[in-house]
Each structure stands twice: as C-alpha cells, then as structure tokens.
Amino acid sequence: MSTINERISLLLKDFGDSESGFAKRIGVSSSVMFNIVNPKGRKSYPSGPVLEKILDLEKDGQKVSAEWLMRGNGDIYQSDGNQKIANPEEALDYLRQEFIRLQRGDK
C-alpha cells in the first residue's frame, strides 16, 4: 500500500509537473511540496489546506478522488457529476425509450 506522499507524487507525474510546477498549480510554496514528495525532504504529511487544494484539482473534467488520495482506495479521479454529454440527442432518445419501457412495466 502506498503512502499519501507517494500518491501525491503520482499526481505530480500524472499532471506532468515538477515539484515546483505542482506547487504553483495548487498555490503553495515549492518547499512545502519538496517536503511532501522529495525523498531528500522531511517527508512531512500534507496539511489540511494543502489537501483541500489538491482535491480541487481537475483533469479531463474529473476531480481527484478523496478516497484515493487519503486511503489509496479506488481510482485516482472521480467524476464530479457535471460532465458534458457527448451527444445530447442520443441521450434524450435513450431516456425517452427507457421512460416508455418503464411505463409499460418491462424489465
């Protein structure tokens, strides 16, 4: 099982950032990030405000999963529930068909 520091390091790589680039992305000092992810740093745990900033990150419309970040469970990203529908007409057609099927009592 990975540590929270290792998971943050994975996020850094997934975003393609250096330590200082990721620090800038979330609005903290480079030294804070250095001490969280760099083996030469103190390996300190991230503070609550740092965690909040990380959890606000989005990639491809998905936010960082709190369950993954804190416990290492599940996927690295989760849907925020507000993703755009690729083809709204297809989605509406599907919903109409499902509504009709449910009205008829089909399973």
N, C-alpha and C positions, 0 to 999 in steps of 0.2 A: 504494500500500500504506500502510496506517495504522501509526502507531507504537503501542507498548504504552500510552503515556499517552493516546492518542486512544481506544484500546479500553477502557481503564478509564473514561474519560469517557462512553463509550457505555453501559457497565454502570450507571454512576451514573444516567443518564437512564432506562435500562430499568427500574431499581428505583424510579424516581420520587423519588430522593433529591437533596437539596442536597449540596454538598461536605461540610458538617459532619454531615449525616444519614448519608451513606455512611460517613464516618469512624467515626461512632458504631456503625453496623451491623457494621463489621469490627473495632472495638476499637482504633482508632489516633487520634492527635490530629488536630484539624482542620487544623493547619499542615502535617502530613505530606500530607494529601490535597490541600491547596491547592497545595503544591509539585509534586505529581504531575500534576494536571489543569488548574489555572488558568493561562491564558496570562500572567498577571501574576506567577506564581510562578517558581521556578527551573527548572521542567520536569525535575526530577530523576527518575531511574528508581526504580521501587518496589524496596524491599529484599526479600530472600528471605522474611522473616516476613510482610511485607505481602502478597506474592504468595500465600503459603500461606493466609492469611486470606481472600483473595478467592476462591481455588479451593475453599474450604469452603462458599461461598455456594450456596444452592439457590433456585430459583424454579420453582414448579409441579412439584416433585419431580425437577428436573433440576439438576445441578451445572454450574458454569461450566467450560467446556472448556479444559483446559490448552493444547491445540494452538492454539485460537483466541486465548487470552489472550497466549501467548508469541510465536506466529508469525503470527497473523492468518488461519490456515487453518481451514476447516470452519465449523461452526455455533457460535454463542455459548454454547449449552448442550449438555450431553450427558446421556444417561440414566445413572443410577447402577446400573441393572440390577435395582433393587428396587422398581420401580413396581408399584402395585396393579393387579390385573386387574379391569376394569370388571364383567365378568360371568363369575365362575369356572365356572359350569355350562357355558357356551358354550365356554370354553377347554378344559375337560375333555372335552367332546364332540368337539371338534376333534382333540385329542390322541389320543383313542380311535380315531377314524376314520383318522388318519394311521398309527397303530400297526398297524391292520388292513391298511391299504393296503401298508405296508412288509412285513408278514408274507407277503402274497400275492405280493410282488415287483413290484407295479405301480409305474410311474414317473410 
